[in-house]
Amino acid sequence: PRTFYLTRHGQSEYNLLGKIGGDSGLTPAGLEYARRLAQFAQTHIGSQTVTNETTGESATVPRPARLWTSTLRRTLETAQFINHEALQHTWDNGDSAEWLQFRPMARRNLDELYAGTCDGMTYKEIEQVYPEEFARRQDDKLSYRYPRGESYMDVTLRLEPLAQEMERTREPVLIVGHQGILRILYAYFMGLDRNEAPYVSIPLNNVIELTPHAYGCHEKRFCLMR
Ligand code: F6P
């Protein structure tokens, strides 16, 4: 069956400083995750065993898959080691075939929930500079919209066409995204109440595998790094 893989980017400079949003690059630990993710993608998602009809010979060959990132540096850097070249396999009888692995695409609607005037601040700074905003968000995280920014409801709306596209895609899809974005996609596919979505735990350094079945998804989590 078709399967979705969701992961956050590797640790970013801003994650390390406790700042939200921004467009920072990865830390050395983040780069290490990027390498491990490429390995995982290769073995878990991007290969399949096929049999040559004529000769009966079977071989492990690349499996075509989609690789969707946001347009932000931290997801692009996390995806950078994942193989997206066309790979060839030559059978014993000399026939050859070509498979394209992980077709990459950077998508703006996967960009993180935009925190507007609070972008680049720590939660502590927000609490000090905008105490009322901070309190309003605690009260209603789902519909709270950052000044000049977005709410989880806004993000839910902008992700809807993408979620539908995922449902229509027959190849496996690997999404390298952000905490806020992945909470919404996860909740959508798991059939969670939208009020729960902003609190779903999506830790760094893990890949969430979702396999749709009749009434939701089967879930498996792979921790690639502590
Ligand atoms: O801290 C990482 C981050 O992705 C921020 O960029 C983003 O604002 C935040 O997580 C979303 O989490 P929460 O909605 O719980 O603040």
Boltz pocket constraint, residues with backbone or C-beta under 6 A from the ligand:
constraints:
  - pocket:
      binder: B
      contacts: [[A, 15], [A, 19], [A, 20], [A, 21], [A, 22], [A, 112], [A, 113], [A, 115], [A, 178], [A, 179], [A, 180], [A, 198]]
      max_distance: 6.0
